[in-house]
Amino acid sequence: MQRVIDGLTIFEKNPSGFKTEKYAPEIKDMLLRYMRSIEPNSIAGYVDDCKIMKETRIECAGYEDGDYCWNEQDIYHIEKYDAAVKPEFIEHVKKKSA
């Protein structure tokens, strides 16, 4: 059984609940495309916007690729607020996207 590593975003707390990163546009696009390319394996509630502390109307699907897991809330915060992901995940996505 393969071990799944968690912890893409929200890995360093600040008042908004996550660290931000100014991605090069091609890196951000690659991350979002990859994260959305995986079929969801669960849906639970709605995405919480950690910046404005309000629930959205976006269903919170869960994803995993055998190495990492994430949910729609991670995707939302990367897209809207440039939430940071661990550098290891970026390298993982580059390899998978090559």
Backbone bond lengths (Angstrom), bond angles and torsions (degrees), N, CA, C in turn:
res aa  C-N    CA-C-N  psi(-1)  N-CA   C-N-CA  omega(-1)  CA-C   N-CA-C  phi
1 M - - - 1.450 - - 1.523 108.74 -
2 Q 1.317 115.89 130.48 1.458 121.39 -178.50 1.528 110.72 -81.91
3 R 1.314 116.31 139.12 1.459 121.78 -179.31 1.520 109.08 -82.87
4 V 1.316 117.02 133.46 1.458 122.37 177.09 1.524 108.06 -98.93
5 I 1.315 115.73 130.56 1.464 122.15 178.79 1.516 108.09 -97.12
6 D 1.319 116.76 131.55 1.459 121.05 178.19 1.517 108.72 -104.40
7 G 1.297 117.79 169.44 1.448 122.37 171.86 1.500 114.07 105.34
8 L 1.299 117.33 65.03 1.455 120.74 178.61 1.515 110.97 -89.08
9 T 1.312 116.00 -56.69 1.456 120.75 -178.96 1.518 108.49 -119.32
10 I 1.298 115.31 178.93 1.452 121.79 178.15 1.534 109.28 56.26
11 F 1.346 116.17 39.02 1.452 119.41 -178.88 1.517 112.69 -99.07
12 E 1.308 118.80 -9.05 1.456 122.52 171.43 1.514 106.49 -135.06
13 K 1.298 116.63 118.63 1.461 120.82 -173.73 1.526 111.95 -75.95
14 N 1.298 115.65 141.54 1.454 123.38 167.57 1.521 105.66 -140.45
15 P 1.328 120.24 179.67 1.473 119.42 -178.01 1.529 114.21 -55.08
16 S 1.344 117.16 -28.22 1.465 119.95 178.47 1.516 111.97 -84.63
17 G 1.324 117.81 -10.65 1.454 120.71 177.90 1.510 114.79 98.54
18 F 1.334 118.67 -2.76 1.456 120.30 -179.90 1.521 111.10 -156.08
19 K 1.316 114.61 158.06 1.457 122.59 175.21 1.526 107.73 -85.58
20 T 1.321 117.86 146.90 1.468 120.42 177.10 1.527 109.80 -110.14
21 E 1.310 114.26 160.05 1.462 122.35 -179.05 1.522 107.84 -143.92
22 K 1.325 117.49 132.55 1.464 119.95 176.47 1.523 107.49 -87.64
23 Y 1.312 115.60 96.82 1.459 121.84 -178.51 1.516 111.47 -78.38
24 A 1.317 116.34 148.11 1.458 120.31 165.36 1.526 105.73 -62.91
25 P 1.330 118.42 141.69 1.476 120.05 -177.07 1.524 113.74 -52.52
26 E 1.335 117.98 -38.24 1.466 119.85 -178.39 1.530 111.78 -69.95
27 I 1.323 118.31 -30.81 1.470 121.51 177.71 1.528 109.81 -71.20
28 K 1.327 115.78 -46.19 1.464 119.58 179.28 1.525 110.24 -61.04
29 D 1.319 117.07 -44.20 1.464 121.45 179.13 1.531 110.52 -62.21
30 M 1.326 117.62 -43.13 1.463 121.65 179.36 1.532 110.35 -61.93
31 L 1.336 117.05 -45.04 1.466 120.73 179.07 1.522 111.32 -59.68
32 L 1.329 116.32 -50.94 1.460 120.42 -177.17 1.526 111.69 -64.15
33 R 1.331 117.21 -41.61 1.468 120.27 178.47 1.525 110.80 -61.43
34 Y 1.334 116.07 -45.85 1.461 119.84 -179.50 1.526 110.96 -64.18
35 M 1.318 116.72 -48.69 1.462 120.57 -176.67 1.520 111.73 -60.88
36 R 1.328 117.04 -34.47 1.468 120.98 179.11 1.526 112.69 -82.78
37 S 1.327 117.66 -13.51 1.470 120.28 -177.02 1.529 112.75 -78.48
38 I 1.316 116.97 -15.26 1.465 121.77 -178.69 1.533 109.33 -86.96
39 E 1.313 115.84 138.51 1.466 120.22 177.79 1.526 109.91 -68.88
40 P 1.334 117.74 135.05 1.472 118.77 177.98 1.523 110.57 -66.88
41 N 1.343 115.44 147.97 1.460 119.35 177.98 1.521 112.44 -112.44
42 S 1.329 116.74 -2.36 1.465 120.59 177.85 1.527 109.80 -164.32
43 I 1.313 115.47 159.00 1.464 121.46 173.31 1.522 106.51 -138.52
44 A 1.335 115.27 128.92 1.466 119.51 -178.27 1.525 109.57 -144.81
45 G 1.283 117.03 106.25 1.457 121.01 175.03 1.514 113.71 68.63
46 Y 1.313 114.60 -152.97 1.459 121.48 -177.58 1.520 110.53 -122.45
47 V 1.317 115.96 160.27 1.460 122.57 178.20 1.521 109.38 -70.22
48 D 1.335 116.11 134.34 1.460 121.80 172.02 1.523 108.25 -96.66
49 D 1.330 116.47 129.25 1.461 121.36 175.16 1.521 107.14 -82.70
50 C 1.320 117.37 107.11 1.462 122.21 -174.62 1.524 113.13 -71.46
51 K 1.320 117.28 -17.60 1.470 119.83 -179.57 1.522 110.86 -80.16
52 I 1.325 116.71 -44.46 1.466 119.65 -178.50 1.528 112.00 -101.97
53 M 1.350 115.71 1.56 1.468 121.88 177.09 1.533 112.37 55.01
54 K 1.329 114.77 50.86 1.457 120.61 -178.15 1.525 109.25 -141.79
55 E 1.326 116.02 143.93 1.459 120.98 177.04 1.522 109.27 -75.38
56 T 1.338 116.00 139.51 1.460 121.08 175.65 1.526 109.05 -94.26
57 R 1.282 117.61 -178.81 1.466 122.24 175.02 1.529 110.60 -102.94
58 I 1.334 116.90 19.55 1.457 122.68 179.51 1.528 108.45 -94.43
59 E 1.325 116.99 125.51 1.463 120.18 177.99 1.531 109.72 -65.12
60 C 1.305 116.06 139.48 1.468 121.41 -176.41 1.525 110.33 -94.54
61 A 1.318 115.67 88.30 1.463 121.79 177.74 1.527 109.63 -80.23
62 G 1.322 115.90 150.46 1.464 121.65 176.14 1.521 110.01 -108.65
63 Y 1.333 115.86 146.66 1.460 122.40 -176.77 1.519 109.34 -135.17
64 E 1.332 116.87 154.83 1.456 121.60 170.01 1.522 108.56 -158.44
65 D 1.337 114.25 145.09 1.463 119.07 -177.39 1.532 112.77 -115.11
66 G 1.326 117.04 15.08 1.455 120.71 -178.34 1.514 113.18 95.63
67 D 1.313 117.20 -20.79 1.455 122.41 177.74 1.528 111.87 -118.98
68 Y 1.303 116.34 -40.10 1.462 122.41 -178.49 1.522 109.89 -128.76
69 C 1.319 115.17 156.16 1.461 119.76 172.36 1.526 108.13 -131.02
70 W 1.338 115.22 151.67 1.452 122.17 -179.19 1.506 107.76 -156.64
71 N 1.304 116.23 175.05 1.462 119.18 176.89 1.522 110.02 -137.94
72 E 1.300 114.59 176.92 1.465 120.84 -176.79 1.528 111.29 -60.46
73 Q 1.321 116.53 -28.17 1.466 120.35 178.59 1.538 110.11 -64.35
74 D 1.334 117.20 -39.48 1.463 120.51 175.65 1.528 110.59 -61.36
75 I 1.331 116.42 -48.48 1.459 121.14 -179.96 1.529 110.39 -59.16
76 Y 1.310 116.93 -46.24 1.467 122.95 179.71 1.529 111.12 -56.37
77 H 1.331 116.76 -47.78 1.466 120.17 -176.59 1.527 112.65 -72.39
78 I 1.320 117.81 -31.56 1.469 120.02 174.38 1.522 109.15 -66.10
79 E 1.335 115.89 -48.51 1.458 120.06 -177.05 1.526 112.56 -65.29
80 K 1.317 117.23 -46.52 1.463 120.91 -172.66 1.528 113.84 -83.95
81 Y 1.349 116.58 -37.57 1.465 120.04 -171.83 1.531 114.59 -124.27
82 D 1.322 117.99 7.61 1.469 120.91 -177.40 1.526 112.42 58.72
83 A 1.332 116.93 41.42 1.462 120.19 176.05 1.525 108.79 -57.67
84 A 1.322 115.88 137.76 1.462 120.81 -176.64 1.524 111.16 -77.84
85 V 1.320 115.06 146.03 1.459 121.43 169.99 1.518 107.06 -115.42
86 K 1.301 115.55 159.46 1.460 119.48 178.77 1.529 109.65 -64.63
87 P 1.322 117.50 142.02 1.475 120.68 179.72 1.523 112.54 -56.21
88 E 1.330 117.26 -31.68 1.469 120.54 178.86 1.520 111.58 -62.50
89 F 1.338 116.51 -34.22 1.456 119.33 179.00 1.532 110.51 -70.21
90 I 1.321 117.03 -39.38 1.473 119.68 177.52 1.527 109.52 -59.83
91 E 1.324 117.44 -44.64 1.479 120.42 178.64 1.528 110.71 -63.43
92 H 1.308 116.61 -40.01 1.468 121.65 177.95 1.542 110.08 -59.67
93 V 1.330 116.45 -46.88 1.464 121.17 -179.42 1.520 110.80 -65.27
94 K 1.321 117.60 -39.87 1.479 120.45 177.66 1.521 110.12 -58.43
95 K 1.338 117.24 -45.50 1.467 120.79 179.52 1.522 111.68 -64.12
96 K 1.328 116.58 -43.41 1.461 120.79 -179.24 1.527 112.20 -69.26
97 S 1.327 117.05 -27.74 1.468 121.95 -176.75 1.518 112.83 -89.82
98 A 1.328 116.69 -9.98 1.475 120.48 -176.51 1.509 111.82 -72.04
